[in-house]
């Protein structure tokens, strides 16, 4: 009973203290901050790691990288990496499932295991097993990923996980809004396929994920190089026509008539006297 009374007493004291603080703020002319119950909850991810993500088509995204909260990389480890990743084979044991937290990962690098172009087949009817070829094809690719840990160990296996990259705010171009700075979602696959009618080149994939402060500087340099490469340069045809026109202008020379020595020795032609016709009156005179 005494403990209950003490709890009630402390609750009353806390309520009075809060009311007193609100009154002091009102007397000072300050209005309390209004809370919006429908406002989005903004929480910084404490498990995000700075780094960069590079795509196979050359795009580079620099920012804070993280996975779904409390998610780990799941890989089938068939080799025991001892002594800093020497690749020593396991002693006849079966593949084991490993869960690796992202904080101990230094790098994730993709390698294309196999790629091909598949024909698109569809069922004629839902209840029948008969298929027909649509005349279209689509690209297919299989990947394996080499995960390098901070202690130097390496594990190579297929991986299927989702990563998020929240780009850093670009201070040079001005402050970005929260909508522009939304995290970008990427997925790495064990097997991936493109849309019908597309090519293998068009099927872009996550090529490299590098984590750490050093990786941020490396990613910024790569992003700058990729941005420069995206600037269009004049075509070879235009430059060729320009050089051709300049050559033509150089080849055009003013036509000047020169006299040779033989021409100087020749006598100048005599001028014919202008004879005027006389009228009949002049002839009679």
LUMLO-116780 format. One record per residue (C-alpha): residue number from 1; residue in three letters; chain; x, y, z. Coordinates in nm, 2 decimals, padded with zeros to 4 digits. Each point is the difference from the previous one (the first is absolute). Last residue first. Layout:
N
nr:rest:kette:px:py:pz
NUM:ALA:A:X:Y:Z $
...
//
This chain:
285
nr:rest:kette:px:py:pz
285:UNK:A:03.52:06.84:-14.99 $
284:UNK:A:-00.21:-00.26:-00.17 $
283:UNK:A:00.12:-00.27:00.25 $
282:UNK:A:-00.09:00.22:00.30 $
281:UNK:A:-00.35:00.05:-00.13 $
280:UNK:A:-00.05:-00.38:-00.07 $
279:UNK:A:00.09:-00.08:00.36 $
278:UNK:A:00.33:-00.13:00.10 $
277:UNK:A:00.04:-00.33:00.19 $
276:UNK:A:00.23:00.02:00.30 $
275:UNK:A:00.32:-00.18:00.01 $
274:UNK:A:00.12:-00.11:00.34 $
273:UNK:A:00.35:-00.09:-00.04 $
272:UNK:A:00.09:-00.36:00.09 $
271:UNK:A:00.23:-00.04:00.29 $
270:UNK:A:00.31:-00.19:-00.08 $
269:UNK:A:00.06:-00.32:00.20 $
268:UNK:A:00.29:00.01:00.24 $
267:UNK:A:00.31:-00.15:-00.12 $
266:UNK:A:00.08:-00.35:00.14 $
265:UNK:A:00.30:00.00:00.23 $
264:UNK:A:-00.22:00.04:00.32 $
263:UNK:A:-00.22:-00.29:-00.10 $
262:UNK:A:00.30:-00.22:-00.04 $
261:UNK:A:00.12:00.09:00.35 $
260:UNK:A:-00.34:-00.10:00.16 $
259:UNK:A:-00.28:00.22:00.11 $
258:UNK:A:-00.21:-00.08:00.30 $
257:UNK:A:-00.38:-00.01:00.02 $
256:UNK:A:-00.12:-00.03:00.36 $
255:UNK:A:-00.27:-00.25:00.09 $
254:UNK:A:-00.05:00.03:00.38 $
253:UNK:A:00.06:-00.34:00.18 $
252:UNK:A:-00.27:-00.25:00.12 $
251:UNK:A:00.19:-00.29:00.16 $
250:UNK:A:-00.01:00.15:00.35 $
249:UNK:A:-00.38:00.05:-00.02 $
248:UNK:A:-00.04:-00.36:-00.12 $
247:UNK:A:00.21:-00.12:00.30 $
246:UNK:A:-00.22:00.20:00.24 $
245:UNK:A:-00.31:-00.16:-00.16 $
244:UNK:A:00.14:-00.35:00.05 $
243:UNK:A:00.10:00.07:00.36 $
242:UNK:A:-00.36:00.11:00.08 $
241:UNK:A:-00.15:-00.30:-00.19 $
240:UNK:A:00.22:-00.23:00.21 $
239:UNK:A:-00.09:00.17:00.32 $
238:UNK:A:-00.37:-00.03:-00.08 $
237:UNK:A:00.03:-00.37:-00.09 $
236:UNK:A:00.21:-00.07:00.31 $
235:UNK:A:-00.29:00.11:00.23 $
234:UNK:A:00.03:00.28:00.24 $
233:UNK:A:00.02:-00.11:00.36 $
232:UNK:A:-00.29:-00.06:00.23 $
231:UNK:A:00.06:00.03:00.38 $
230:UNK:A:-00.07:-00.34:00.16 $
229:UNK:A:00.37:-00.07:00.04 $
228:UNK:A:00.05:00.31:00.22 $
227:UNK:A:-00.27:-00.13:00.24 $
226:UNK:A:00.15:-00.34:00.01 $
225:UNK:A:00.34:00.15:00.09 $
224:UNK:A:-00.16:00.21:00.28 $
223:UNK:A:-00.18:-00.31:00.13 $
222:UNK:A:00.32:-00.20:00.00 $
221:UNK:A:00.18:00.28:00.20 $
220:UNK:A:-00.29:00.02:00.25 $
219:UNK:A:00.01:-00.38:00.04 $
218:UNK:A:00.37:00.00:00.09 $
217:UNK:A:-00.06:00.27:00.26 $
216:UNK:A:-00.29:-00.19:00.15 $
215:UNK:A:00.19:-00.34:-00.01 $
214:UNK:A:00.27:00.15:00.23 $
213:UNK:A:-00.27:00.07:00.26 $
212:UNK:A:-00.13:-00.36:-00.01 $
211:UNK:A:-00.20:-00.23:-00.22 $
210:UNK:A:00.03:-00.12:-00.36 $
209:UNK:A:-00.29:-00.15:-00.20 $
208:UNK:A:00.09:-00.11:-00.35 $
207:UNK:A:-00.17:-00.12:-00.32 $
206:UNK:A:-00.37:00.05:00.08 $
205:UNK:A:-00.17:-00.11:-00.32 $
204:UNK:A:-00.11:00.15:-00.34 $
203:UNK:A:-00.19:-00.20:-00.25 $
202:UNK:A:00.02:00.23:-00.31 $
201:UNK:A:00.32:-00.17:-00.11 $
200:UNK:A:-00.16:-00.34:00.01 $
199:UNK:A:-00.26:00.12:-00.25 $
198:UNK:A:-00.37:00.10:00.03 $
197:UNK:A:-00.30:-00.14:-00.20 $
196:UNK:A:-00.16:-00.17:00.29 $
195:UNK:A:00.09:00.17:00.33 $
194:UNK:A:00.32:-00.11:00.18 $
193:UNK:A:00.09:-00.30:00.21 $
192:UNK:A:00.19:-00.04:00.33 $
191:UNK:A:00.15:-00.29:00.19 $
190:UNK:A:00.17:00.01:00.34 $
189:UNK:A:-00.11:00.35:00.03 $
188:UNK:A:00.11:00.33:00.15 $
187:UNK:A:-00.27:00.25:00.07 $
186:UNK:A:00.03:00.38:00.01 $
185:UNK:A:-00.23:00.26:00.17 $
184:UNK:A:00.08:00.37:00.00 $
183:UNK:A:-00.04:00.19:00.33 $
182:UNK:A:-00.19:00.33:-00.02 $
181:UNK:A:00.22:00.31:-00.04 $
180:UNK:A:-00.22:00.17:-00.26 $
179:UNK:A:-00.30:-00.04:00.22 $
178:UNK:A:00.19:00.13:00.30 $
177:UNK:A:00.09:00.32:-00.19 $
176:UNK:A:00.35:00.07:-00.12 $
175:UNK:A:00.21:00.28:00.12 $
174:UNK:A:00.20:00.19:-00.26 $
173:UNK:A:00.21:-00.12:-00.30 $
172:UNK:A:00.33:00.00:00.19 $
171:UNK:A:-00.15:-00.15:00.31 $
170:UNK:A:-00.11:-00.32:-00.17 $
169:UNK:A:-00.18:-00.20:00.27 $
168:UNK:A:00.13:-00.35:00.02 $
167:UNK:A:-00.20:-00.27:-00.17 $
166:UNK:A:-00.20:-00.25:00.20 $
165:UNK:A:00.09:-00.34:-00.14 $
164:UNK:A:-00.22:-00.30:00.08 $
163:UNK:A:00.09:-00.36:-00.05 $
162:UNK:A:-00.22:-00.31:-00.06 $
161:UNK:A:00.14:-00.35:00.01 $
160:UNK:A:00.04:-00.31:-00.22 $
159:UNK:A:00.35:-00.15:00.02 $
158:UNK:A:00.17:-00.27:-00.19 $
157:UNK:A:00.34:-00.10:00.16 $
156:UNK:A:00.36:00.11:00.04 $
155:UNK:A:00.13:00.07:00.35 $
154:UNK:A:00.32:00.20:00.06 $
153:UNK:A:00.19:00.06:00.33 $
152:UNK:A:00.20:00.31:00.02 $
151:UNK:A:-00.08:00.11:00.36 $
150:UNK:A:-00.24:00.26:-00.13 $
149:UNK:A:-00.20:-00.26:-00.19 $
148:UNK:A:00.01:-00.04:-00.38 $
147:UNK:A:-00.33:-00.14:-00.15 $
146:UNK:A:00.05:-00.16:-00.34 $
145:UNK:A:-00.34:-00.02:-00.19 $
144:UNK:A:-00.12:-00.25:-00.25 $
143:UNK:A:-00.23:00.09:-00.28 $
142:UNK:A:-00.24:-00.16:-00.26 $
141:UNK:A:-00.13:00.19:-00.31 $
140:UNK:A:-00.30:-00.02:-00.22 $
139:UNK:A:-00.08:00.22:-00.30 $
138:UNK:A:-00.35:-00.01:-00.17 $
137:UNK:A:-00.12:-00.13:-00.34 $
136:UNK:A:-00.31:00.06:-00.21 $
135:UNK:A:-00.16:-00.21:-00.27 $
134:UNK:A:-00.29:-00.10:00.23 $
133:UNK:A:00.09:-00.37:00.00 $
132:UNK:A:-00.30:-00.22:00.09 $
131:UNK:A:-00.06:-00.22:00.30 $
130:UNK:A:-00.22:-00.31:00.06 $
129:UNK:A:-00.06:-00.09:00.36 $
128:UNK:A:-00.37:00.07:-00.02 $
127:UNK:A:-00.24:00.14:00.27 $
126:UNK:A:00.13:00.36:-00.03 $
125:UNK:A:-00.02:00.00:-00.38 $
124:UNK:A:00.27:00.06:-00.26 $
123:UNK:A:00.27:00.00:00.26 $
122:UNK:A:00.28:00.25:-00.07 $
121:UNK:A:00.36:-00.03:-00.12 $
120:UNK:A:00.25:00.29:-00.02 $
119:UNK:A:00.34:-00.12:-00.13 $
118:UNK:A:00.30:00.05:00.22 $
117:UNK:A:00.31:00.20:-00.06 $
116:UNK:A:00.31:-00.10:00.20 $
115:UNK:A:00.21:00.09:00.30 $
114:UNK:A:00.22:-00.21:00.24 $
113:UNK:A:00.20:00.06:00.32 $
112:UNK:A:00.01:00.37:-00.02 $
111:UNK:A:00.21:00.12:00.29 $
110:UNK:A:-00.12:00.25:00.27 $
109:UNK:A:00.22:00.17:00.26 $
108:UNK:A:-00.10:00.07:00.36 $
107:UNK:A:00.25:00.19:00.20 $
106:UNK:A:00.10:00.08:00.36 $
105:UNK:A:-00.26:-00.20:00.20 $
104:UNK:A:00.02:-00.01:00.38 $
103:UNK:A:-00.28:00.26:00.05 $
102:UNK:A:-00.22:-00.17:-00.25 $
101:UNK:A:-00.07:-00.29:00.23 $
100:UNK:A:00.08:-00.35:-00.15 $
99:UNK:A:-00.24:-00.29:00.03 $
98:UNK:A:00.16:-00.33:-00.11 $
97:UNK:A:-00.18:-00.30:-00.13 $
96:UNK:A:00.22:-00.31:-00.01 $
95:UNK:A:00.11:-00.21:-00.30 $
94:UNK:A:00.08:-00.35:00.10 $
93:UNK:A:00.33:-00.11:00.16 $
92:UNK:A:00.27:-00.18:-00.19 $
91:UNK:A:00.29:00.18:00.17 $
90:UNK:A:-00.06:00.35:-00.12 $
89:UNK:A:00.22:00.13:-00.28 $
88:UNK:A:00.26:00.26:00.08 $
87:UNK:A:-00.09:00.32:-00.19 $
86:UNK:A:00.29:00.21:00.14 $
85:UNK:A:-00.23:00.26:00.15 $
84:UNK:A:00.18:00.16:00.29 $
83:UNK:A:00.14:-00.30:00.17 $
82:UNK:A:-00.29:-00.24:-00.04 $
81:UNK:A:-00.29:00.02:-00.24 $
80:UNK:A:-00.20:-00.32:00.04 $
79:UNK:A:-00.17:-00.08:-00.32 $
78:UNK:A:-00.37:-00.09:-00.08 $
77:UNK:A:-00.15:00.31:00.15 $
76:UNK:A:-00.37:00.04:-00.10 $
75:UNK:A:-00.07:00.36:00.04 $
74:UNK:A:-00.26:00.21:00.19 $
73:UNK:A:00.09:00.37:00.05 $
72:UNK:A:-00.16:00.13:00.31 $
71:UNK:A:-00.33:00.18:00.07 $
70:UNK:A:-00.06:00.17:00.34 $
69:UNK:A:-00.15:00.31:-00.19 $
68:UNK:A:-00.03:-00.06:-00.37 $
67:UNK:A:00.34:00.07:-00.15 $
66:UNK:A:00.23:00.31:00.01 $
65:UNK:A:00.22:00.23:-00.21 $
64:UNK:A:00.06:00.36:00.08 $
63:UNK:A:00.10:00.20:-00.31 $
62:UNK:A:00.17:-00.02:-00.34 $
61:UNK:A:-00.18:-00.14:-00.30 $
60:UNK:A:00.20:-00.08:-00.31 $
59:UNK:A:-00.14:-00.07:-00.35 $
58:UNK:A:00.23:-00.18:-00.24 $
57:UNK:A:-00.24:-00.24:-00.17 $
56:UNK:A:00.11:-00.28:00.23 $
55:UNK:A:-00.11:00.19:00.30 $
54:UNK:A:00.22:00.13:00.28 $
53:UNK:A:-00.11:00.05:00.36 $
52:UNK:A:00.19:00.23:00.24 $
51:UNK:A:00.10:00.03:00.36 $
50:UNK:A:-00.12:00.13:00.34 $
49:UNK:A:-00.16:-00.26:00.23 $
48:UNK:A:-00.35:00.02:00.13 $
47:UNK:A:-00.07:-00.19:00.33 $
46:UNK:A:-00.10:00.32:00.19 $
45:UNK:A:-00.27:00.07:-00.26 $
44:UNK:A:-00.12:00.35:00.05 $
43:UNK:A:-00.37:00.02:00.09 $
42:UNK:A:-00.26:00.23:-00.15 $
41:UNK:A:-00.35:-00.10:00.10 $
40:UNK:A:-00.23:00.14:-00.27 $
39:UNK:A:-00.24:00.27:00.13 $
38:UNK:A:-00.36:-00.11:00.06 $
37:UNK:A:00.00:00.07:00.37 $
36:UNK:A:00.13:00.36:-00.06 $
35:UNK:A:00.14:00.14:00.32 $
34:UNK:A:-00.02:00.37:00.07 $
33:UNK:A:00.30:00.15:00.17 $
32:UNK:A:-00.08:00.19:00.32 $
31:UNK:A:-00.05:00.38:-00.04 $
30:UNK:A:00.26:00.23:00.14 $
29:UNK:A:-00.11:00.33:00.16 $
28:UNK:A:00.20:-00.05:00.32 $
27:UNK:A:-00.33:-00.04:00.19 $
26:UNK:A:-00.10:-00.29:-00.23 $
25:UNK:A:00.34:-00.17:00.05 $
24:UNK:A:-00.03:00.03:00.38 $
23:UNK:A:-00.35:-00.14:-00.01 $
22:UNK:A:00.11:-00.30:-00.21 $
21:UNK:A:00.28:-00.07:00.25 $
20:UNK:A:-00.24:00.02:00.30 $
19:UNK:A:-00.24:-00.24:-00.17 $
18:UNK:A:00.29:-00.25:-00.06 $
17:UNK:A:00.10:00.03:00.37 $
16:UNK:A:-00.35:-00.05:00.12 $
15:UNK:A:-00.04:-00.32:-00.20 $
14:UNK:A:00.33:-00.13:00.13 $
13:UNK:A:-00.11:00.07:00.36 $
12:UNK:A:-00.33:-00.17:-00.05 $
11:UNK:A:00.16:-00.31:-00.14 $
10:UNK:A:00.25:-00.01:00.29 $
9:UNK:A:-00.29:00.01:00.25 $
8:UNK:A:-00.19:-00.28:-00.18 $
7:UNK:A:00.31:-00.22:00.01 $
6:UNK:A:00.06:00.08:00.37 $
5:UNK:A:-00.37:-00.09:00.08 $
4:UNK:A:00.04:-00.34:-00.18 $
3:UNK:A:00.32:-00.07:00.19 $
2:UNK:A:-00.18:00.07:00.33 $
1:UNK:A:-00.28:-00.24:-00.09 $
//
